[in-house]
Amino acid sequence: MPKMKTKRSAAKRIRKTGSGHFRRAKANLSHGMISKNRKRCRRLRKNDTASGSDERKLRLLLPYG
């Protein structure tokens, strides 16, 4: 049986943590920073974990972690 292919676009954006969850960056930080307050921009800089409902889909996209 051949190896499964990893979706490269997902691999560049999402990483698996040691506990098996998926880590991703938060959205809404690409443009329009003037209209967002500083506190909001600071919170958006941090990484976030993907929701549980998305983890099943991410496991298919990243079969080897």
PQR file of N, CA, C, O and H, with PARSE charges and radii, in Angstrom:
ATOM      1  N   MET A   1       0.845  -1.190   0.000 -0.4000 1.5000
ATOM      2  CA  MET A   1       0.000   0.000   0.000 -0.0000 2.0000
ATOM      3  C   MET A   1       0.883   1.244   0.000  0.5500 1.7000
ATOM      4  O   MET A   1       1.821   1.332   0.793 -0.5500 1.4000
ATOM      5  N   PRO A   2       0.599   2.205  -0.876 -0.5600 1.5000
ATOM      6  CA  PRO A   2       1.457   3.398  -0.949  0.2800 2.0000
ATOM      7  C   PRO A   2       1.255   4.310   0.260  0.5500 1.7000
ATOM      8  O   PRO A   2       0.267   4.215   0.989 -0.5500 1.4000
ATOM      9  N   LYS A   3       2.222   5.186   0.437 -0.4000 1.5000
ATOM     10  CA  LYS A   3       2.129   6.161   1.522 -0.0000 2.0000
ATOM     11  C   LYS A   3       1.009   7.164   1.230  0.5500 1.7000
ATOM     12  O   LYS A   3       0.684   7.443   0.076 -0.5500 1.4000
ATOM     13  H   LYS A   3       3.024   5.263  -0.155  0.4000 1.0000
ATOM     14  N   MET A   4       0.435   7.692   2.304 -0.4000 1.5000
ATOM     15  CA  MET A   4      -0.570   8.743   2.142 -0.0000 2.0000
ATOM     16  C   MET A   4       0.146  10.069   1.952  0.5500 1.7000
ATOM     17  O   MET A   4       1.226  10.284   2.503 -0.5500 1.4000
ATOM     18  H   MET A   4       0.699   7.465   3.241  0.4000 1.0000
ATOM     19  N   LYS A   5      -0.455  10.953   1.176 -0.4000 1.5000
ATOM     20  CA  LYS A   5       0.158  12.261   0.953 -0.0000 2.0000
ATOM     21  C   LYS A   5      -0.358  13.272   1.976  0.5500 1.7000
ATOM     22  O   LYS A   5      -1.542  13.290   2.314 -0.5500 1.4000
ATOM     23  H   LYS A   5      -1.332  10.778   0.729  0.4000 1.0000
ATOM     24  N   THR A   6       0.548  14.102   2.455 -0.4000 1.5000
ATOM     25  CA  THR A   6       0.195  15.193   3.350 -0.0000 2.0000
ATOM     26  C   THR A   6      -0.227  16.389   2.505  0.5500 1.7000
ATOM     27  O   THR A   6       0.403  16.689   1.491 -0.5500 1.4000
ATOM     28  H   THR A   6       1.509  14.087   2.180  0.4000 1.0000
ATOM     29  N   LYS A   7      -1.297  17.074   2.922 -0.4000 1.5000
ATOM     30  CA  LYS A   7      -1.692  18.306   2.241 -0.0000 2.0000
ATOM     31  C   LYS A   7      -0.699  19.384   2.649  0.5500 1.7000
ATOM     32  O   LYS A   7      -0.680  19.809   3.804 -0.5500 1.4000
ATOM     33  H   LYS A   7      -1.809  16.830   3.746  0.4000 1.0000
ATOM     34  N   ARG A   8       0.118  19.823   1.715 -0.4000 1.5000
ATOM     35  CA  ARG A   8       1.201  20.750   2.035 -0.0000 2.0000
ATOM     36  C   ARG A   8       0.691  22.105   2.511  0.5500 1.7000
ATOM     37  O   ARG A   8       1.331  22.747   3.345 -0.5500 1.4000
ATOM     38  H   ARG A   8       0.102  19.477   0.777  0.4000 1.0000
ATOM     39  N   SER A   9      -0.442  22.545   1.996 -0.4000 1.5000
ATOM     40  CA  SER A   9      -0.978  23.832   2.441 -0.0000 2.0000
ATOM     41  C   SER A   9      -1.350  23.782   3.918  0.5500 1.7000
ATOM     42  O   SER A   9      -1.152  24.760   4.639 -0.5500 1.4000
ATOM     43  H   SER A   9      -0.962  22.024   1.318  0.4000 1.0000
ATOM     44  N   ALA A  10      -1.886  22.654   4.375 -0.4000 1.5000
ATOM     45  CA  ALA A  10      -2.236  22.504   5.790 -0.0000 2.0000
ATOM     46  C   ALA A  10      -0.979  22.360   6.639  0.5500 1.7000
ATOM     47  O   ALA A  10      -0.928  22.874   7.757 -0.5500 1.4000
ATOM     48  H   ALA A  10      -2.046  21.860   3.789  0.4000 1.0000
ATOM     49  N   ALA A  11       0.029  21.674   6.128 -0.4000 1.5000
ATOM     50  CA  ALA A  11       1.260  21.451   6.890 -0.0000 2.0000
ATOM     51  C   ALA A  11       2.004  22.752   7.146  0.5500 1.7000
ATOM     52  O   ALA A  11       2.709  22.877   8.147 -0.5500 1.4000
ATOM     53  H   ALA A  11      -0.013  21.256   5.220  0.4000 1.0000
ATOM     54  N   LYS A  12       1.851  23.721   6.250 -0.4000 1.5000
ATOM     55  CA  LYS A  12       2.527  25.001   6.434 -0.0000 2.0000
ATOM     56  C   LYS A  12       1.806  25.893   7.442  0.5500 1.7000
ATOM     57  O   LYS A  12       2.403  26.835   7.964 -0.5500 1.4000
ATOM     58  H   LYS A  12       1.278  23.619   5.437  0.4000 1.0000
ATOM     59  N   ARG A  13       0.536  25.614   7.724 -0.4000 1.5000
ATOM     60  CA  ARG A  13      -0.257  26.471   8.599 -0.0000 2.0000
ATOM     61  C   ARG A  13      -0.541  25.862   9.963  0.5500 1.7000
ATOM     62  O   ARG A  13      -0.770  26.594  10.926 -0.5500 1.4000
ATOM     63  H   ARG A  13       0.051  24.849   7.300  0.4000 1.0000
ATOM     64  N   ILE A  14      -0.532  24.550  10.065 -0.4000 1.5000
ATOM     65  CA  ILE A  14      -0.979  23.866  11.276 -0.0000 2.0000
ATOM     66  C   ILE A  14       0.098  22.896  11.741  0.5500 1.7000
ATOM     67  O   ILE A  14       0.714  22.200  10.934 -0.5500 1.4000
ATOM     68  H   ILE A  14      -0.346  23.956   9.282  0.4000 1.0000
ATOM     69  N   ARG A  15       0.319  22.858  13.064 -0.4000 1.5000
ATOM     70  CA  ARG A  15       1.271  21.899  13.633 -0.0000 2.0000
ATOM     71  C   ARG A  15       0.601  21.119  14.739  0.5500 1.7000
ATOM     72  O   ARG A  15      -0.299  21.618  15.414 -0.5500 1.4000
ATOM     73  H   ARG A  15      -0.182  23.423  13.720  0.4000 1.0000
ATOM     74  N   LYS A  16       1.048  19.887  14.921 -0.4000 1.5000
ATOM     75  CA  LYS A  16       0.501  19.036  15.960 -0.0000 2.0000
ATOM     76  C   LYS A  16       1.282  19.247  17.248  0.5500 1.7000
ATOM     77  O   LYS A  16       2.509  19.339  17.217 -0.5500 1.4000
ATOM     78  H   LYS A  16       1.779  19.481  14.373  0.4000 1.0000
ATOM     79  N   THR A  17       0.589  19.326  18.381 -0.4000 1.5000
ATOM     80  CA  THR A  17       1.256  19.503  19.661 -0.0000 2.0000
ATOM     81  C   THR A  17       1.617  18.141  20.242  0.5500 1.7000
ATOM     82  O   THR A  17       1.238  17.104  19.697 -0.5500 1.4000
ATOM     83  H   THR A  17      -0.408  19.251  18.406  0.4000 1.0000
ATOM     84  N   GLY A  18       2.336  18.151  21.329 -0.4000 1.5000
ATOM     85  CA  GLY A  18       2.735  16.907  21.975 -0.0000 2.0000
ATOM     86  C   GLY A  18       1.559  16.112  22.500  0.5500 1.7000
ATOM     87  O   GLY A  18       1.607  14.883  22.549 -0.5500 1.4000
ATOM     88  H   GLY A  18       2.643  18.994  21.771  0.4000 1.0000
ATOM     89  N   SER A  19       0.501  16.807  22.895 -0.4000 1.5000
ATOM     90  CA  SER A  19      -0.677  16.121  23.430 -0.0000 2.0000
ATOM     91  C   SER A  19      -1.635  15.662  22.338  0.5500 1.7000
ATOM     92  O   SER A  19      -2.665  15.053  22.631 -0.5500 1.4000
ATOM     93  H   SER A  19       0.462  17.805  22.855  0.4000 1.0000
ATOM     94  N   GLY A  20      -1.301  15.952  21.071 -0.4000 1.5000
ATOM     95  CA  GLY A  20      -2.131  15.481  19.964 -0.0000 2.0000
ATOM     96  C   GLY A  20      -3.116  16.498  19.427  0.5500 1.7000
ATOM     97  O   GLY A  20      -3.831  16.214  18.466 -0.5500 1.4000
ATOM     98  H   GLY A  20      -0.465  16.446  20.833  0.4000 1.0000
ATOM     99  N   HIS A  21      -3.170  17.679  20.027 -0.4000 1.5000
ATOM    100  CA  HIS A  21      -4.046  18.730  19.506 -0.0000 2.0000
ATOM    101  C   HIS A  21      -3.353  19.431  18.339  0.5500 1.7000
ATOM    102  O   HIS A  21      -2.166  19.216  18.093 -0.5500 1.4000
ATOM    103  H   HIS A  21      -2.589  17.910  20.807  0.4000 1.0000
ATOM    104  N   PHE A  22      -4.096  20.264  17.630 -0.4000 1.5000
ATOM    105  CA  PHE A  22      -3.538  20.983  16.494 -0.0000 2.0000
ATOM    106  C   PHE A  22      -3.445  22.460  16.825  0.5500 1.7000
ATOM    107  O   PHE A  22      -4.406  23.062  17.304 -0.5500 1.4000
ATOM    108  H   PHE A  22      -5.060  20.439  17.830  0.4000 1.0000
ATOM    109  N   ARG A  23      -2.284  23.040  16.566 -0.4000 1.5000
ATOM    110  CA  ARG A  23      -2.036  24.444  16.856 -0.0000 2.0000
ATOM    111  C   ARG A  23      -2.114  25.242  15.559  0.5500 1.7000
ATOM    112  O   ARG A  23      -1.599  24.818  14.525 -0.5500 1.4000
ATOM    113  H   ARG A  23      -1.503  22.552  16.177  0.4000 1.0000
ATOM    114  N   ARG A  24      -2.763  26.398  15.626 -0.4000 1.5000
ATOM    115  CA  ARG A  24      -2.931  27.222  14.439 -0.0000 2.0000
ATOM    116  C   ARG A  24      -2.854  28.687  14.840  0.5500 1.7000
ATOM    117  O   ARG A  24      -2.992  29.024  16.016 -0.5500 1.4000
ATOM    118  H   ARG A  24      -3.182  26.743  16.466  0.4000 1.0000
ATOM    119  N   ALA A  25      -2.633  29.549  13.866 -0.4000 1.5000
ATOM    120  CA  ALA A  25      -2.622  30.992  14.119 -0.0000 2.0000
ATOM    121  C   ALA A  25      -4.052  31.503  14.087  0.5500 1.7000
ATOM    122  O   ALA A  25      -4.931  30.887  13.485 -0.5500 1.4000
ATOM    123  H   ALA A  25      -2.520  29.274  12.911  0.4000 1.0000
ATOM    124  N   LYS A  26      -4.273  32.626  14.736 -0.4000 1.5000
ATOM    125  CA  LYS A  26      -5.601  33.229  14.742 -0.0000 2.0000
ATOM    126  C   LYS A  26      -5.807  34.071  13.487  0.5500 1.7000
ATOM    127  O   LYS A  26      -4.849  34.551  12.880 -0.5500 1.4000
ATOM    128  H   LYS A  26      -3.559  33.127  15.225  0.4000 1.0000
ATOM    129  N   ALA A  27      -7.054  34.238  13.117 -0.4000 1.5000
ATOM    130  CA  ALA A  27      -7.397  35.004  11.924 -0.0000 2.0000
ATOM    131  C   ALA A  27      -7.499  36.491  12.247  0.5500 1.7000
ATOM    132  O   ALA A  27      -7.365  36.889  13.404 -0.5500 1.4000
ATOM    133  H   ALA A  27      -7.832  33.849  13.611  0.4000 1.0000
ATOM    134  N   ASN A  28      -7.734  37.307  11.227 -0.4000 1.5000
ATOM    135  CA  ASN A  28      -8.001  38.753  11.331 -0.0000 2.0000
ATOM    136  C   ASN A  28      -6.785  39.570  11.724  0.5500 1.7000
ATOM    137  O   ASN A  28      -6.927  40.573  12.423 -0.5500 1.4000
ATOM    138  H   ASN A  28      -7.843  36.984  10.287  0.4000 1.0000
ATOM    139  N   LEU A  29      -5.592  39.173  11.296 -0.4000 1.5000
ATOM    140  CA  LEU A  29      -4.397  39.941  11.628 -0.0000 2.0000
ATOM    141  C   LEU A  29      -3.616  40.335  10.378  0.5500 1.7000
ATOM    142  O   LEU A  29      -2.450  40.720  10.470 -0.5500 1.4000
ATOM    143  H   LEU A  29      -5.477  38.358  10.729  0.4000 1.0000
ATOM    144  N   SER A  30      -4.248  40.242   9.216 -0.4000 1.5000
ATOM    145  CA  SER A  30      -3.511  40.526   7.990 -0.0000 2.0000
ATOM    146  C   SER A  30      -3.586  41.985   7.553  0.5500 1.7000
ATOM    147  O   SER A  30      -2.637  42.494   6.956 -0.5500 1.4000
ATOM    148  H   SER A  30      -5.195  39.930   9.141  0.4000 1.0000
ATOM    149  N   HIS A  31      -4.684  42.662   7.834 -0.4000 1.5000
ATOM    150  CA  HIS A  31      -4.793  44.078   7.458 -0.0000 2.0000
ATOM    151  C   HIS A  31      -5.872  44.729   8.296  0.5500 1.7000
ATOM    152  O   HIS A  31      -6.618  44.053   9.003 -0.5500 1.4000
ATOM    153  H   HIS A  31      -5.455  42.249   8.319  0.4000 1.0000
ATOM    154  N   GLY A  32      -5.950  46.076   8.212 -0.4000 1.5000
ATOM    155  CA  GLY A  32      -6.966  46.822   8.948 -0.0000 2.0000
ATOM    156  C   GLY A  32      -6.691  46.920  10.431  0.5500 1.7000
ATOM    157  O   GLY A  32      -7.620  46.890  11.239 -0.5500 1.4000
ATOM    158  H   GLY A  32      -5.343  46.625   7.637  0.4000 1.0000
ATOM    159  N   MET A  33      -5.405  47.040  10.809 -0.4000 1.5000
ATOM    160  CA  MET A  33      -5.048  47.072  12.229 -0.0000 2.0000
ATOM    161  C   MET A  33      -5.479  48.369  12.915  0.5500 1.7000
ATOM    162  O   MET A  33      -5.666  48.388  14.132 -0.5500 1.4000
ATOM    163  H   MET A  33      -4.650  47.065  10.153  0.4000 1.0000
ATOM    164  N   ILE A  34      -5.638  49.453  12.152 -0.4000 1.5000
ATOM    165  CA  ILE A  34      -5.966  50.738  12.760 -0.0000 2.0000
ATOM    166  C   ILE A  34      -7.355  50.691  13.397  0.5500 1.7000
ATOM    167  O   ILE A  34      -7.576  51.303  14.442 -0.5500 1.4000
ATOM    168  H   ILE A  34      -5.485  49.438  11.163  0.4000 1.0000
ATOM    169  N   SER A  35      -8.271  49.985  12.791 -0.4000 1.5000
ATOM    170  CA  SER A  35      -9.626  49.924  13.337 -0.0000 2.0000
ATOM    171  C   SER A  35      -9.756  48.973  14.513  0.5500 1.7000
ATOM    172  O   SER A  35     -10.755  49.017  15.230 -0.5500 1.4000
ATOM    173  H   SER A  35      -8.091  49.488  11.943  0.4000 1.0000
ATOM    174  N   LYS A  36      -8.755  48.103  14.730 -0.4000 1.5000
ATOM    175  CA  LYS A  36      -8.780  47.193  15.870 -0.0000 2.0000
ATOM    176  C   LYS A  36      -7.968  47.800  17.005  0.5500 1.7000
ATOM    177  O   LYS A  36      -6.941  48.434  16.764 -0.5500 1.4000
ATOM    178  H   LYS A  36      -7.943  48.067  14.148  0.4000 1.0000
ATOM    179  N   ASN A  37      -8.426  47.610  18.249 -0.4000 1.5000
ATOM    180  CA  ASN A  37      -7.674  48.193  19.348 -0.0000 2.0000
ATOM    181  C   ASN A  37      -6.433  47.355  19.686  0.5500 1.7000
ATOM    182  O   ASN A  37      -6.318  46.207  19.256 -0.5500 1.4000
ATOM    183  H   ASN A  37      -9.261  47.096  18.445  0.4000 1.0000
ATOM    184  N   ARG A  38      -5.514  47.934  20.454 -0.4000 1.5000
ATOM    185  CA  ARG A  38      -4.229  47.292  20.721 -0.0000 2.0000
ATOM    186  C   ARG A  38      -4.374  45.972  21.454  0.5500 1.7000
ATOM    187  O   ARG A  38      -3.667  45.004  21.172 -0.5500 1.4000
ATOM    188  H   ARG A  38      -5.607  48.867  20.803  0.4000 1.0000
ATOM    189  N   LYS A  39      -5.296  45.948  22.394 -0.4000 1.5000
ATOM    190  CA  LYS A  39      -5.505  44.723  23.177 -0.0000 2.0000
ATOM    191  C   LYS A  39      -5.934  43.573  22.267  0.5500 1.7000
ATOM    192  O   LYS A  39      -5.479  42.440  22.424 -0.5500 1.4000
ATOM    193  H   LYS A  39      -5.870  46.734  22.624  0.4000 1.0000
ATOM    194  N   ARG A  40      -6.806  43.875  21.325 -0.4000 1.5000
ATOM    195  CA  ARG A  40      -7.277  42.851  20.394 -0.0000 2.0000
ATOM    196  C   ARG A  40      -6.135  42.358  19.505  0.5500 1.7000
ATOM    197  O   ARG A  40      -6.013  41.156  19.268 -0.5500 1.4000
ATOM    198  H   ARG A  40      -7.176  44.795  21.197  0.4000 1.0000
ATOM    199  N   CYS A  41      -5.297  43.272  19.010 -0.4000 1.5000
ATOM    200  CA  CYS A  41      -4.168  42.891  18.160 -0.0000 2.0000
ATOM    201  C   CYS A  41      -3.178  42.021  18.925  0.5500 1.7000
ATOM    202  O   CYS A  41      -2.623  41.075  18.366 -0.5500 1.4000
ATOM    203  H   CYS A  41      -5.395  44.249  19.202  0.4000 1.0000
ATOM    204  N   ARG A  42      -2.951  42.334  20.203 -0.4000 1.5000
ATOM    205  CA  ARG A  42      -2.049  41.531  21.025 -0.0000 2.0000
ATOM    206  C   ARG A  42      -2.585  40.119  21.200  0.5500 1.7000
ATOM    207  O   ARG A  42      -1.830  39.150  21.124 -0.5500 1.4000
ATOM    208  H   ARG A  42      -3.402  43.103  20.658  0.4000 1.0000
ATOM    209  N   ARG A  43      -3.892  40.002  21.434 -0.4000 1.5000
ATOM    210  CA  ARG A  43      -4.495  38.675  21.614 -0.0000 2.0000
ATOM    211  C   ARG A  43      -4.439  37.861  20.329  0.5500 1.7000
ATOM    212  O   ARG A  43      -4.274  36.642  20.374 -0.5500 1.4000
ATOM    213  H   ARG A  43      -4.505  40.789  21.496  0.4000 1.0000
ATOM    214  N   LEU A  44      -4.576  38.522  19.185 -0.4000 1.5000
ATOM    215  CA  LEU A  44      -4.562  37.813  17.906 -0.0000 2.0000
ATOM    216  C   LEU A  44      -3.184  37.286  17.550  0.5500 1.7000
ATOM    217  O   LEU A  44      -3.072  36.349  16.758 -0.5500 1.4000
ATOM    218  H   LEU A  44      -4.710  39.512  19.148  0.4000 1.0000
ATOM    219  N   ARG A  45      -2.129  37.867  18.118 -0.4000 1.5000
ATOM    220  CA  ARG A  45      -0.771  37.397  17.809 -0.0000 2.0000
ATOM    221  C   ARG A  45      -0.521  35.981  18.296  0.5500 1.7000
ATOM    222  O   ARG A  45       0.245  35.241  17.680 -0.5500 1.4000
ATOM    223  H   ARG A  45      -2.220  38.628  18.760  0.4000 1.0000
ATOM    224  N   LYS A  46      -1.155  35.597  19.390 -0.4000 1.5000
ATOM    225  CA  LYS A  46      -0.884  34.300  20.008 -0.0000 2.0000
ATOM    226  C   LYS A  46      -1.486  33.172  19.188  0.5500 1.7000
ATOM    227  O   LYS A  46      -2.431  33.376  18.426 -0.5500 1.4000
ATOM    228  H   LYS A  46      -1.777  36.198  19.891  0.4000 1.0000
ATOM    229  N   ASN A  47      -0.929  31.983  19.351 -0.4000 1.5000
ATOM    230  CA  ASN A  47      -1.463  30.807  18.675 -0.0000 2.0000
ATOM    231  C   ASN A  47      -2.706  30.312  19.404  0.5500 1.7000
ATOM    232  O   ASN A  47      -2.948  30.648  20.563 -0.5500 1.4000
ATOM    233  H   ASN A  47      -0.161  31.817  19.969  0.4000 1.0000
ATOM    234  N   ASP A  48      -3.478  29.510  18.697 -0.4000 1.5000
ATOM    235  CA  ASP A  48      -4.705  28.967  19.239 -0.0000 2.0000
ATOM    236  C   ASP A  48      -4.764  27.496  18.876  0.5500 1.7000
ATOM    237  O   ASP A  48      -4.042  27.051  17.983 -0.5500 1.4000
ATOM    238  H   ASP A  48      -3.282  29.237  17.755  0.4000 1.0000
ATOM    239  N   THR A  49      -5.613  26.732  19.553 -0.4000 1.5000
ATOM    240  CA  THR A  49      -5.780  25.332  19.177 -0.0000 2.0000
ATOM    241  C   THR A  49      -7.038  25.202  18.327  0.5500 1.7000
ATOM    242  O   THR A  49      -8.016  25.924  18.522 -0.5500 1.4000
ATOM    243  H   THR A  49      -6.200  27.093  20.278  0.4000 1.0000
ATOM    244  N   ALA A  50      -6.994  24.283  17.396 -0.4000 1.5000
ATOM    245  CA  ALA A  50      -8.153  24.051  16.532 -0.0000 2.0000
ATOM    246  C   ALA A  50      -9.267  23.424  17.348  0.5500 1.7000
ATOM    247  O   ALA A  50      -9.002  22.726  18.327 -0.5500 1.4000
ATOM    248  H   ALA A  50      -6.200  23.697  17.237  0.4000 1.0000
ATOM    249  N   SER A  51     -10.492  23.662  16.964 -0.4000 1.5000
ATOM    250  CA  SER A  51     -11.627  23.124  17.713 -0.0000 2.0000
ATOM    251  C   SER A  51     -11.704  21.611  17.546  0.5500 1.7000
ATOM    252  O   SER A  51     -11.166  21.046  16.594 -0.5500 1.4000
ATOM    253  H   SER A  51     -10.707  24.229  16.169  0.4000 1.0000
ATOM    254  N   GLY A  52     -12.373  20.982  18.476 -0.4000 1.5000
ATOM    255  CA  GLY A  52     -12.490  19.521  18.455 -0.0000 2.0000
ATOM    256  C   GLY A  52     -13.195  18.992  17.228  0.5500 1.7000
ATOM    257  O   GLY A  52     -12.866  17.913  16.734 -0.5500 1.4000
ATOM    258  H   GLY A  52     -12.810  21.442  19.249  0.4000 1.0000
ATOM    259  N   SER A  53     -14.165  19.745  16.730 -0.4000 1.5000
ATOM    260  CA  SER A  53     -14.897  19.292  15.550 -0.0000 2.0000
ATOM    261  C   SER A  53     -14.030  19.335  14.293  0.5500 1.7000
ATOM    262  O   SER A  53     -14.280  18.598  13.340 -0.5500 1.4000
ATOM    263  H   SER A  53     -14.432  20.622  17.131  0.4000 1.0000
ATOM    264  N   ASP A  54     -13.008  20.200  14.290 -0.4000 1.5000
ATOM    265  CA  ASP A  54     -12.113  20.283  13.134 -0.0000 2.0000
ATOM    266  C   ASP A  54     -10.972  19.271  13.193  0.5500 1.7000
ATOM    267  O   ASP A  54     -10.327  19.017  12.176 -0.5500 1.4000
ATOM    268  H   ASP A  54     -12.805  20.799  15.064  0.4000 1.0000
ATOM    269  N   GLU A  55     -10.711  18.691  14.360 -0.4000 1.5000
ATOM    270  CA  GLU A  55      -9.561  17.799  14.499 -0.0000 2.0000
ATOM    271  C   GLU A  55      -9.679  16.554  13.622  0.5500 1.7000
ATOM    272  O   GLU A  55      -8.675  16.058  13.112 -0.5500 1.4000
ATOM    273  H   GLU A  55     -11.235  18.898  15.186  0.4000 1.0000
ATOM    274  N   ARG A  56     -10.896  16.050  13.446 -0.4000 1.5000
ATOM    275  CA  ARG A  56     -11.085  14.870  12.595 -0.0000 2.0000
ATOM    276  C   ARG A  56     -10.681  15.178  11.158  0.5500 1.7000
ATOM    277  O   ARG A  56     -10.052  14.355  10.493 -0.5500 1.4000
ATOM    278  H   ARG A  56     -11.712  16.453  13.860  0.4000 1.0000
ATOM    279  N   LYS A  57     -11.049  16.379  10.679 -0.4000 1.5000
ATOM    280  CA  LYS A  57     -10.688  16.784   9.323 -0.0000 2.0000
ATOM    281  C   LYS A  57      -9.185  16.999   9.201  0.5500 1.7000
ATOM    282  O   LYS A  57      -8.577  16.653   8.188 -0.5500 1.4000
ATOM    283  H   LYS A  57     -11.561  17.047  11.219  0.4000 1.0000
ATOM    284  N   LEU A  58      -8.595  17.573  10.241 -0.4000 1.5000
ATOM    285  CA  LEU A  58      -7.146  17.853  10.192 -0.0000 2.0000
ATOM    286  C   LEU A  58      -6.321  16.584  10.219  0.5500 1.7000
ATOM    287  O   LEU A  58      -5.233  16.536   9.646 -0.5500 1.4000
ATOM    288  H   LEU A  58      -9.089  17.854  11.064  0.4000 1.0000
ATOM    289  N   ARG A  59      -6.828  15.553  10.881 -0.4000 1.5000
ATOM    290  CA  ARG A  59      -6.103  14.270  10.890 -0.0000 2.0000
ATOM    291  C   ARG A  59      -6.019  13.676   9.491  0.5500 1.7000
ATOM    292  O   ARG A  59      -5.037  13.012   9.157 -0.5500 1.4000
ATOM    293  H   ARG A  59      -7.712  15.592  11.347  0.4000 1.0000
ATOM    294  N   LEU A  60      -7.040  13.908   8.670 -0.4000 1.5000
ATOM    295  CA  LEU A  60      -7.007  13.425   7.284 -0.0000 2.0000
ATOM    296  C   LEU A  60      -6.013  14.233   6.446  0.5500 1.7000
ATOM    297  O   LEU A  60      -5.333  13.690   5.575 -0.5500 1.4000
ATOM    298  H   LEU A  60      -7.838  14.448   8.941  0.4000 1.0000
ATOM    299  N   LEU A  61      -5.939  15.544   6.724 -0.4000 1.5000
ATOM    300  CA  LEU A  61      -5.043  16.394   5.954 -0.0000 2.0000
ATOM    301  C   LEU A  61      -3.572  16.163   6.324  0.5500 1.7000
ATOM    302  O   LEU A  61      -2.688  16.265   5.473 -0.5500 1.4000
ATOM    303  H   LEU A  61      -6.491  15.985   7.432  0.4000 1.0000
ATOM    304  N   LEU A  62      -3.320  15.849   7.607 -0.4000 1.5000
ATOM    305  CA  LEU A  62      -1.965  15.653   8.108 -0.0000 2.0000
ATOM    306  C   LEU A  62      -1.848  14.252   8.699  0.5500 1.7000
ATOM    307  O   LEU A  62      -1.845  14.104   9.921 -0.5500 1.4000
ATOM    308  H   LEU A  62      -4.038  15.765   8.298  0.4000 1.0000
ATOM    309  N   PRO A  63      -1.752  13.221   7.863 -0.5600 1.5000
ATOM    310  CA  PRO A  63      -1.777  11.855   8.384  0.2800 2.0000
ATOM    311  C   PRO A  63      -0.568  11.487   9.240  0.5500 1.7000
ATOM    312  O   PRO A  63      -0.663  10.590  10.077 -0.5500 1.4000
ATOM    313  N   TYR A  64       0.556  12.154   9.048 -0.4000 1.5000
ATOM    314  CA  TYR A  64       1.771  11.803   9.793 -0.0000 2.0000
ATOM    315  C   TYR A  64       2.130  12.857  10.823  0.5500 1.7000
ATOM    316  O   TYR A  64       3.258  12.877  11.317 -0.5500 1.4000
ATOM    317  H   TYR A  64       0.634  12.882   8.368  0.4000 1.0000
ATOM    318  N   GLY A  65       1.202  13.726  11.154 -0.4000 1.5000
ATOM    319  CA  GLY A  65       1.441  14.730  12.179 -0.0000 2.0000
ATOM    320  C   GLY A  65       2.367  15.771  11.693  0.5500 1.7000
ATOM    321  O   GLY A  65       2.685  16.706  12.429 -0.5500 1.4000
ATOM    322  H   GLY A  65       0.286  13.711  10.753  0.4000 1.0000
TER
END
